[in-house]
């Protein structure tokens, strides 16, 4: 069993909380970036017409 001081435990907790905040910020940035990418993809699909029917079934 390892014994650590209260001070060491407090410092580790502060480091862990800071890292958790950083991870959440990164995740939020990734979500926003993915939204931009998805919107751009929709624009390109619409512009290319790849989501429009073609051929004899078009009336």
Backbone as JSON Lines, residues from 0, in Angstrom:
{"i":0,"aa":"X","n":[0.85,-1.18,0.0],"ca":[0.0,0.0,0.0],"c":[0.89,1.24,0.0]}
{"i":1,"aa":"X","n":[0.55,2.18,-0.85],"ca":[1.3,3.42,-0.94],"c":[0.59,4.49,-0.12]}
{"i":2,"aa":"X","n":[1.36,5.22,0.64],"ca":[0.82,6.31,1.44],"c":[1.28,7.62,0.82]}
{"i":3,"aa":"X","n":[0.32,8.52,0.55],"ca":[0.66,9.82,0.01],"c":[0.15,10.89,0.97]}
{"i":4,"aa":"X","n":[0.77,12.01,0.92],"ca":[0.37,13.09,1.81],"c":[-0.91,13.75,1.3]}
{"i":5,"aa":"X","n":[-1.58,14.43,2.17],"ca":[-2.8,15.16,1.81],"c":[-2.47,16.21,0.76]}
{"i":6,"aa":"X","n":[-1.33,16.83,0.89],"ca":[-0.9,17.85,-0.08],"c":[-0.71,17.25,-1.47]}
{"i":7,"aa":"X","n":[-0.08,16.1,-1.53],"ca":[0.12,15.43,-2.83],"c":[-1.21,15.04,-3.44]}
{"i":8,"aa":"X","n":[-2.11,14.53,-2.62],"ca":[-3.44,14.14,-3.12],"c":[-4.19,15.35,-3.64]}
{"i":9,"aa":"X","n":[-4.09,16.47,-2.94],"ca":[-4.74,17.7,-3.38],"c":[-4.17,18.19,-4.7]}
{"i":10,"aa":"X","n":[-2.85,18.16,-4.83],"ca":[-2.2,18.59,-6.07],"c":[-2.6,17.69,-7.24]}
{"i":11,"aa":"X","n":[-2.67,16.38,-6.98],"ca":[-3.06,15.45,-8.04],"c":[-4.5,15.71,-8.47]}
{"i":12,"aa":"X","n":[-5.36,15.95,-7.5],"ca":[-6.76,16.24,-7.82],"c":[-6.86,17.51,-8.67]}
{"i":13,"aa":"X","n":[-6.11,18.55,-8.33],"ca":[-6.12,19.78,-9.11],"c":[-5.64,19.54,-10.54]}
{"i":14,"aa":"X","n":[-4.59,18.73,-10.69],"ca":[-4.1,18.4,-12.04],"c":[-5.15,17.62,-12.82]}
{"i":15,"aa":"X","n":[-5.79,16.67,-12.15],"ca":[-6.82,15.88,-12.82],"c":[-8.01,16.74,-13.24]}
{"i":16,"aa":"X","n":[-8.43,17.66,-12.37],"ca":[-9.54,18.54,-12.71],"c":[-9.18,19.45,-13.88]}
{"i":17,"aa":"X","n":[-7.96,19.95,-13.9],"ca":[-7.51,20.8,-15.01],"c":[-7.49,20.0,-16.31]}
{"i":18,"aa":"X","n":[-7.02,18.78,-16.25],"ca":[-6.99,17.94,-17.45],"c":[-8.4,17.62,-17.93]}
{"i":19,"aa":"X","n":[-9.31,17.37,-17.01],"ca":[-10.7,17.09,-17.39],"c":[-11.32,18.3,-18.08]}
{"i":20,"aa":"X","n":[-11.07,19.5,-17.56],"ca":[-11.58,20.71,-18.22],"c":[-11.01,20.84,-19.63]}
{"i":21,"aa":"X","n":[-9.72,20.55,-19.77],"ca":[-9.07,20.62,-21.09],"c":[-9.7,19.62,-22.06]}
{"i":22,"aa":"X","n":[-9.95,18.4,-21.58],"ca":[-10.56,17.38,-22.45],"c":[-11.96,17.81,-22.88]}
{"i":23,"aa":"X","n":[-12.71,18.39,-21.97],"ca":[-14.07,18.84,-22.32],"c":[-14.02,20.0,-23.32]}
{"i":24,"aa":"X","n":[-13.05,20.89,-23.17],"ca":[-12.89,21.98,-24.14],"c":[-12.53,21.43,-25.51]}
{"i":25,"aa":"X","n":[-11.63,20.47,-25.54],"ca":[-11.24,19.85,-26.82],"c":[-12.44,19.16,-27.46]}
{"i":26,"aa":"X","n":[-13.21,18.44,-26.67],"ca":[-14.39,17.74,-27.2],"c":[-15.38,18.74,-27.78]}
{"i":27,"aa":"X","n":[-15.62,19.84,-27.09],"ca":[-16.53,20.87,-27.59],"c":[-16.02,21.45,-28.9]}
{"i":28,"aa":"X","n":[-14.74,21.7,-28.98],"ca":[-14.16,22.22,-30.22],"c":[-14.32,21.2,-31.35]}
{"i":29,"aa":"X","n":[-14.13,19.93,-31.05],"ca":[-14.3,18.89,-32.07],"c":[-15.75,18.83,-32.55]}
{"i":30,"aa":"X","n":[-16.71,18.94,-31.65],"ca":[-18.12,18.93,-32.04],"c":[-18.44,20.1,-32.96]}
{"i":31,"aa":"X","n":[-17.93,21.28,-32.61],"ca":[-18.18,22.45,-33.47],"c":[-17.54,22.26,-34.85]}
{"i":32,"aa":"X","n":[-16.34,21.73,-34.87],"ca":[-15.66,21.49,-36.14],"c":[-16.43,20.48,-36.98]}
{"i":33,"aa":"X","n":[-16.92,19.43,-36.35],"ca":[-17.69,18.41,-37.07],"c":[-18.97,19.01,-37.64]}
{"i":34,"aa":"X","n":[-19.61,19.9,-36.91],"ca":[-20.81,20.57,-37.43],"c":[-20.48,21.36,-38.7]}
{"i":35,"aa":"X","n":[-19.36,22.06,-38.7],"ca":[-18.94,22.84,-39.87],"c":[-18.67,21.9,-41.05]}
{"i":36,"aa":"X","n":[-17.98,20.8,-40.79],"ca":[-17.67,19.84,-41.85],"c":[-18.95,19.24,-42.43]}
{"i":37,"aa":"X","n":[-19.88,18.86,-41.56],"ca":[-21.14,18.28,-42.03],"c":[-21.94,19.28,-42.86]}
{"i":38,"aa":"X","n":[-21.97,20.53,-42.44],"ca":[-22.69,21.56,-43.2],"c":[-22.05,21.76,-44.57]}
{"i":39,"aa":"X","n":[-20.73,21.8,-44.6],"ca":[-20.04,21.97,-45.89],"c":[-20.31,20.77,-46.8]}
{"i":40,"aa":"X","n":[-20.33,19.57,-46.22],"ca":[-20.63,18.38,-47.02],"c":[-22.04,18.48,-47.61]}
{"i":41,"aa":"X","n":[-23.01,18.91,-46.8],"ca":[-24.38,19.06,-47.32],"c":[-24.43,20.06,-48.46]}
{"i":42,"aa":"X","n":[-23.72,21.16,-48.31],"ca":[-23.69,22.17,-49.38],"c":[-23.12,21.58,-50.67]}
{"i":43,"aa":"X","n":[-22.04,20.83,-50.55],"ca":[-21.42,20.24,-51.74],"c":[-22.32,19.2,-52.39]}
{"i":44,"aa":"X","n":[-22.96,18.37,-51.57],"ca":[-23.87,17.36,-52.11],"c":[-25.01,18.04,-52.85]}
{"i":45,"aa":"X","n":[-25.56,19.09,-52.26],"ca":[-26.64,19.82,-52.93],"c":[-26.16,20.46,-54.22]}
{"i":46,"aa":"X","n":[-24.99,21.04,-54.19],"ca":[-24.46,21.69,-55.39],"c":[-24.21,20.68,-56.51]}
{"i":47,"aa":"X","n":[-23.71,19.53,-56.15],"ca":[-23.42,18.5,-57.15],"c":[-24.68,17.78,-57.62]}
{"i":48,"aa":"X","n":[-25.74,17.91,-56.86],"ca":[-26.97,17.25,-57.25],"c":[-26.97,15.76,-57.0]}
{"i":49,"aa":"X","n":[-26.04,15.3,-56.19],"ca":[-25.95,13.86,-55.95],"c":[-27.08,13.33,-55.1]}
{"i":50,"aa":"X","n":[-27.88,14.22,-54.54],"ca":[-29.01,13.77,-53.76],"c":[-30.33,13.9,-54.53]}
{"i":51,"aa":"X","n":[-30.22,14.18,-55.84],"ca":[-31.39,14.32,-56.69],"c":[-31.54,13.09,-57.57]}
{"i":52,"aa":"X","n":[-32.77,12.63,-57.75],"ca":[-32.97,11.44,-58.6],"c":[-32.64,11.74,-60.06]}
{"i":53,"aa":"X","n":[-32.17,10.72,-60.75],"ca":[-31.87,10.85,-62.18],"c":[-32.46,9.66,-62.91]}
{"i":54,"aa":"X","n":[-32.5,9.75,-64.18],"ca":[-32.94,8.63,-64.98],"c":[-34.42,8.66,-65.28]}
{"i":55,"aa":"X","n":[-34.97,7.53,-65.76],"ca":[-36.37,7.49,-66.21],"c":[-37.38,7.69,-65.09]}
{"i":56,"aa":"X","n":[-37.0,7.47,-63.83],"ca":[-37.96,7.64,-62.74],"c":[-38.26,9.11,-62.42]}
{"i":57,"aa":"X","n":[-37.47,10.02,-63.0],"ca":[-37.71,11.44,-62.77],"c":[-38.88,11.87,-63.62]}
{"i":58,"aa":"X","n":[-39.89,12.46,-62.97],"ca":[-41.07,12.85,-63.74],"c":[-41.16,14.34,-63.91]}
